Amino acid sequence: MEIKARPFCRHLLERNLTYTRERINQMSNGQIPNVFLSAGGWRCRCQWVLALDQVTRVREGVHYGTVHSDLSDVQTGRVLSALDGSPALGILSEHKIESIAITCDLPKDWKGLYDYRAGGTVQVNSIRRRGYHYGELFVPGASSQISVATDDKFESMRRVLLHETAHHRQSVGGDAVSRILDRAWGDSAKRSITKYASKLSGEYLAETWVAFHTHWSQLRSYDPVGCKMIEDVLRALAGL
Amino acid sequence: MKQEPNWDRIGEIAQEAKSLKHAGRLDYATFRRMLAEVEAASNGNRQHVNILSSYANIDWVNRLYREEQDARKKKRSVA
């Protein structure tokens, strides 16, 4: 049976991925607003189905070993929740991050760090200065870094956390992820979403990963190669 | 207003760090030198030194942090 669907819906159906509400809110069907309610647009018969098996919150002891933070519990939770509902959260339960630190004991110019040794350690600098660590406008291809392109310092930390955990996923994804990354990095049609992403393949993956979570629509139209790379990485990680 | 970072130069240094790391020849002194080079190329946007973080490890970063703290204390005690 041939499925009659609009290009927007067909694109999503063919990819067969799970999307968070946040990401659905960023989507545009090119017709009317609120994709969550209107799906493919006027009189579209498609509807969203809740993926109960994927409604997951990031948890200590399951997705990461320990967390150390200078921030209050509420603020720490807000930063960590950047990982909630990520389609690749499952991989963290198989290969959890050893520790996450959201502290001010990084060198002052550093925003974050991922060290792959001993299961992977992620550090996020809790010091944020406007105009330096955050406060830029997001302009695909022109912004320096995704974590800087926000007006909210906690959102900036959330993006650094996503960025550094992308390095972790790259590390545990091994050859499968490397092959996908090499193919996308070598594709002349790729357009790096930030300046930072344009200089190293690992940073291209990490910045595109963050954009996939925070600016899905813009990523999809600006760098379809990168968007497809992340979708392929998600599939590869799911198959590990 | 800050100048635009020299992204080409930053990219070159990062590539060099990557090659040295893969060859097992990236030590702390070289890493420090490269950080200073990225800082110079960043034209005041020093947060871009973070591009070398993929080639650092926690021990180096902790050492860097301690050195920064010591330098700050020294500066304060002179003042």
Chai-1 contact restraints between the chains, C-beta under 6 A:
chainA,res_idxA,chainB,res_idxB,connection_type,confidence,min_distance_angstrom,max_distance_angstrom,comment,restraint_id
A,D105,B,Y65,contact,1.0,0.0,6.0,A-B,restraint_1
A,P107,B,L64,contact,1.0,0.0,6.0,A-B,restraint_2
A,P107,B,Y65,contact,1.0,0.0,6.0,A-B,restraint_3
A,P107,B,E68,contact,1.0,0.0,6.0,A-B,restraint_4
A,D109,B,R46,contact,1.0,0.0,6.0,A-B,restraint_5
A,D109,B,Q47,contact,1.0,0.0,6.0,A-B,restraint_6
A,D109,B,V49,contact,1.0,0.0,6.0,A-B,restraint_7
A,W110,B,N50,contact,1.0,0.0,6.0,A-B,restraint_8
A,K111,B,N50,contact,1.0,0.0,6.0,A-B,restraint_9
A,L113,B,S53,contact,1.0,0.0,6.0,A-B,restraint_10
A,L113,B,V61,contact,1.0,0.0,6.0,A-B,restraint_11
A,D115,B,N57,contact,1.0,0.0,6.0,A-B,restraint_12
A,D115,B,I58,contact,1.0,0.0,6.0,A-B,restraint_13
A,T121,B,I58,contact,1.0,0.0,6.0,A-B,restraint_14
A,K195,B,W7,contact,1.0,0.0,6.0,A-B,restraint_15
A,K199,B,G11,contact,1.0,0.0,6.0,A-B,restraint_16
A,K199,B,A14,contact,1.0,0.0,6.0,A-B,restraint_17
A,L200,B,A14,contact,1.0,0.0,6.0,A-B,restraint_18
A,G202,B,S54,contact,1.0,0.0,6.0,A-B,restraint_19
